[in-house]
């Protein structure tokens, strides 16, 4: 066994990972988290029946589903990944009897704050300790411009947020945060506004909301960096969720780093606003064979990735690629440690306010195992020494950040024989990638 998992005690979940001798097999990564959230949100406000296949049954997405169940939506679960929702429609959602708790999910709580701003009734949105420390003003400020009635800690900048549905006016908003969560929150609020609402983007962020909305009968227009949504009712639809490219990224890296590897990933989402990670790997010389399939129900492109080992060359990551690869920066930093030369990642200040300060956490973790790293306010630079570099084992703290934990598990497979890496605080991996240890051990062999 390459990755040994233990739970409980003061460490709140740990991985102990040793060197992998080979990587091979064919797997389908779990469903896309961003699309699963949105499929439930749209299905929860679209009148009638919505069928969702490929749903990610993670703690994060289950929190979004529970929120709608508490507001009058019903769900028939045919399997963990196959749901049938029945909704009374956006304007007929009921007041929940309790708080809406979104756990560790910034996506869910920010999008739902926008959505519920224009829905009659009163709701209080909260999350776990980590989520309650993350910035919410980036959504409450533009929603306030629309007339939303929102109150919360530190003048609405921190959870819990109390949202009372109000009459909303349309706005045109410059998405200076380059955040898909901000864009989607405003567009969802726009469904209840008195006219068309527009978000302006200098750099395009992930566009799952724009792609899904027309599937439910919504009117949306995307033109020259402007996304406009019109108010109006939505109706149930059938949505197929592809495998998550962000989850696939850890297995892509696993195969690229293991000599002699042969790994196939099927059904992976290939939305062009999410594939900058693959483009960056192309700049580094990675051996990836991409075989696109026709777009599925939901308008999302997907395909099969065939992976094998190959030497990587360092690069300076183009700033234009950072917004679309923001979730993959931790695993990209691991790959950079095995490239030849200095890889620099800048323009990624958003990582400071994720589940952890991911810049600081990755710098600390990489230094622990012997990688030379330079830290910047908005990124980091990694000195790579090629595929045969020498690392040392030890113990690192993932800060309860699922992406830090999984990225360092991949790195640990290249430790010298006899060495191991203990990764603490792995409990939150289940929020985005349920079953990660089992799938990891299925393809990583002694």
N, C-alpha and C positions, 0 to 999 in steps of 0.2 A: 504494500500500500504506500503510495507516494504522499498523499495528504491524509493525515489522521486528525479527526475532529473530536473535540471534547467540549462539553457544555457544563454550565453551572459554576458555582464558586465565585471568588472575587474577580476572576479574569473575564467573566461574562462571555464565555465562548472562546476557544482557542483552536488554531490550526498548528500542527507540527508537520513541516514539509521537508522532504529529502530529495536528493537528486533523482531525476527520471532518466532511465536508460534509453527509452524510445517513446515516441508519440504517434499513434495511429488510430484509425477507425473512421466511422461516419456517424454524425450526430446532428440533431436539430436543436439549436439553442432555444431557451424559453421565449415566449411571446414578448413582443415589444412593450415595454412599460409605458412609454409616452402615449402610444396608440391605444393600449388597453385602458388607460385612464380616460382618454377622450372618447373611446367607444362607449364606455359606461356613462359618461357625462351626457353625450348626445342621445344615447338610448334612453337615459333617464328623463330627458326633457322632451323627447319626440313622442307625440301621441300615438298610442297603439303598440305594436309588437316589434321588437328589435332582437335579432339573433346574432350572437357574437361567437365566432370560433377562433381558436388560438389565443384566448384570453390568458394573461399572466396571473396565475393564482398566488401572487405574492402578498405580503402584509400590506404594502403600500396600496396596491390596487383593490384589495379586499376592503380597505378603509373607505375608498371612494364608493364602492358598491354598498357598503353598510349605510353610508350617508343617504343615499337615495332610497334604500329600503325604509329608513326612518321618516321619509317624506312622502310615503304613499305609493312608491314604485314596488312592483312585485317581481320576483325572479324565480325561474325554474331552472335548476342546475342539472343539465344532462350529463355533464362530466366536470372535472375541475377546470377544464379549458373551454367549455361549451355552455353558454348562457342564453336563456330566453328572458327578455325583460318586457314587462307590460307597464306603460306609463300613462297617467292621465293628461300629460302635456305640461309644458313649462309653467303656464299661468295657474295651474291647478295643483302644484306641489303643496303639501301640507306643512304646517309648522312641526318640527321634530320635538319630541317630548324631552330631549336631553341635548347636551353639547354634541356637536359634530367633531369627532376626534379623528384627525388625519395622520396620527402617528408621526412618522419621520418624513412624510412626503410634501416637499415644497411645491411640486407640480400640482398636486391635488388641491392644497389649501389656497394657492394663489388663483388657480382657475376657478375654483368654486366661489371665492370671494367676488370675482367679477360676475359670474353667472347669477349669484343670489342677490346682487345689488339691485336688480330690477324685478325680482320676484316677490309678490305680496307675502308678508309675514316677517317673523323675527327668527334669526338663527345666530348661534354663537359658535365660532370655529376655533379649534385649538389643535394642539399636537403634543408630542413628547418634549422633553427638556431641550433637546437639540433644536427641534423646529421652533420652539418658543424663543430661541435666541437669534433666529435668522431674520433678515430685513424684509418687512412687508410694505414699507412706504412706497417702494417702487411700483406697487399696484394700487395701494390706497390713494396715492396722490392723483393719478390720472382718473381713477374712478370718482374721486371727489369732484373733479372738474365736470364730470357727467351728471353730478347731482346725487351721487350715492351717499347714503347715511351710514357711516362706518365709524365705530369707536373702538379703542383698544389701548394697550399699554403704550406709554411714551407717545401720546398723541396719534395713535393708530399705526405706529411703526413696528410693533411687536404683537404677537399672539398673547392671549386670546383676542379675537376680533368679534365684535357684536355688529351684525349686519341687519338693518331693517330695510326691507324692500321699498324702493322709492321710484318715482317717475324720473326716468333718465333722459338726458338730452344728448344728441350726437356730438362727437368731437373729432378733430383731426389731431393725432398724437404722434410726435417724433419719438420712436423707440430708441432713445439714446443708450439704454442699457444693453442693447443688442441681445435681448432676452426673449425667447419664444414664450416663456411663461407670462411675461408682461403683455406681449402682443395678444396671446390667447385670452387672457383675462379681460382685456378691453373689447375684443371681438365678441366674446360671450356676453358681456354686458350689453353690447350693441344689439343683440337679438331682442332686447326689451326697450331700446331707445326709441325716440320719436322720429328718427330719420337715420340715414346711412352714416355709419361710423367708420373712420379711416385710420389705419396705422401706417406710418411712413418708416421705411427701413433703408438706411444707407447700405447695410450689409444684411442680406437675407438670412433669417433664422429658420429653424426647422418649421416646416409648413404642414404638419399633420392636421391642424385645425382647419386650414383652408381646403385641404383635400377631402376631409370627412364631411364637412358641412353640406356640400351639394348632394352627397349620398342620402341625406335626410330631407332633401327638398329645400335647403336653405339657399339664399342668393348671396354669392360672394364674387368679387372681381379682384383679380391680381394683375396689376399693370405698372411697369416701370417703378418698382420699389414702393408701391402703394397697395395695401390690402384693404378693401372696403367690404363691409357686411351690411345687409339691410335687415331690419326687423321683420319678423313674420313667424308663423307657426312651422314646426318641424314634424315629420312623420316617420314612423318606424322604418328600419332598413335592415339589410343583412350585411354584416361586416366580418371580414377575415383578417385577423391580426397576424402579420408576418413575424418571424423570429427577430429578436432584438440585436441590431448591429453592435450596440454597446456591450451586450453580454457576449456576443460572438467575438469581440475584440480580444478577450482574454485567451480564447482558444486559438485565435489567429496567431497571437504572440507565442503561445505555447508551442505551436508547430514551427514557426519561423526560427525559434531558438534551439530546437532539438535536432542534431544531425541525424539524417536518414528518415525524418518524419514524413508521413503521408496521412493527411487528415482532410476529411470532407465535411463541410457544414452546409446543411440544406435549408431551404426556405427562408434565407436571411433577407431582411429588409434592405433594399438598395435605394431608398429615397435619396436623391442627390443633395438634399440639405443635411443628410446624416452621414455621408460617405467620405467626408474630408479625411478621416483617419486612413482610409484606403488610398486616397490620393497622396497623403504624406508618406505612407509606406512605399508607394511607387517611386517617390523622389529618393527614397533610401535604398532602392533596388530590390525590394521584397519580391519573392516568387509567389504570386497569387493569380490563380486562374479563375476569372469571374464569368459565370455562365448565367445570364439573365433569363428569367421566365416571364410569361405574360403577366401583366398587372392583375392582382386578385380583386375580390370584392372589398371595396374600401379605397380603391384608387392608388394603392401603394405598390410600387415595383419591388420585386424580390427575386432571388436567384440562389444559385449554388456556388460556394467558394471551395476550390481545391487548393490545398496548401502544402508546401514542402519547405524544408530547411534551405536557407540561403544567407550568404553574408550580407550585412547591411552597411551602408555608408552614411555617416553623419550628415545632417543638414541644418540650416536655419529655417524653422517652420514659417512659411509665409503668414503674415498677419491676417490675410483674407481667409485663411483656412481655420483659424482658431475658433470662431463662434460655432462652426459646425462640427468641431472635434473636441469641444470643451470637456465632455464626459470621458473621453478616451485619453486625456493628458496623463493620468497616472500610469496607465499601461504603456503609453508611448515613451514615458521616461524610463521605464524598465527596458524596453527595446533599445533605447538610445545607449544604455550602459553597455550593450553588446555590439553596437555599431563601431565603425572605425572613425575616430575623430570626435569633434566637439559638436553636440547638438544643442541649439539654443531655441527656447520656447518663450516668447514674449507676448504681451497683449492678452494675458490670461488672468488678469486680476480678479475676474469673477470666481476663480477657484478659492479665493480667500473666504467666501461666504457660502460655501457648499455645506455638506453634512459635517465637514471639518474644514479647517484651513488646509486645503489639499496641497498647496505649495509647500508650506512649512512641514506638513506631515510626510510628504514624499522626500523632501530634502533630508529630514532626520532619518527616515527609513533607509534610504540609499547609502547615506554615510555610515550607518551601522554595519552594513554588509561590505563596506570597503570601496564604495563608488565615490569618486570625486565629483562634487556638485557645487555650483555657484547659485546663490539665491538672489532673486530680484523682487522688487515689490509686485511686479506683474508676471512673474514666471521664474524660470530656472534654466541653467545650462549644465549639461551632463557630459562628462569626459568618458567616451567610449573606448574600450580597448580590444574590441573584436570578440568573436564567438568563444575564444579560448581563455578569456580573462579569468583571473583568480578572484574568488569571493570568499568571504568568511561567514559562518553561521552566527547565530546569536538569538536575540529576542527583540522584537519591535512592537510598538503600540500602534494599532490601526486607528485609534481614536474613534472606535465604533463607526468607522466609515467603510461601507461595503466595497467601494472601488479601491481604496488603499489596501484592504485585506486581500482582495483577489489579485491585484497587481503584484503584490509581494509574494503571494503563493506561486505565481508563475515564475518570478525571478528565482525562487528557492529551488526550482527543479534543475538549475544549472550550478548549484553548489558543488564543491568537491565531494567525492565519495566519503562517507563517514560524518559529514557535517549535516546540520539541520537548522531550520529557522522556526522559532516559535513566534507565532503571530497572535497577539492578544486582542480582545475586543471584537471578535468576529461575529457577534450575535446579529448584527444588522445586515449580514449578507442575504438573509431570507427576505429582506424588504424588496430586493430587485431580482434575486437569482435563487429561488428555492431549488434545493437539490444540487447546488453547485459542487459540494465535495464528491458526491457520487458520480456525477458526470465527469469531473476532473480525473478521478481514479479510473474511470472507464477507458480513457484515452491515453493517460500517462502511465507508462509501465516501468517496472524496475529494470 
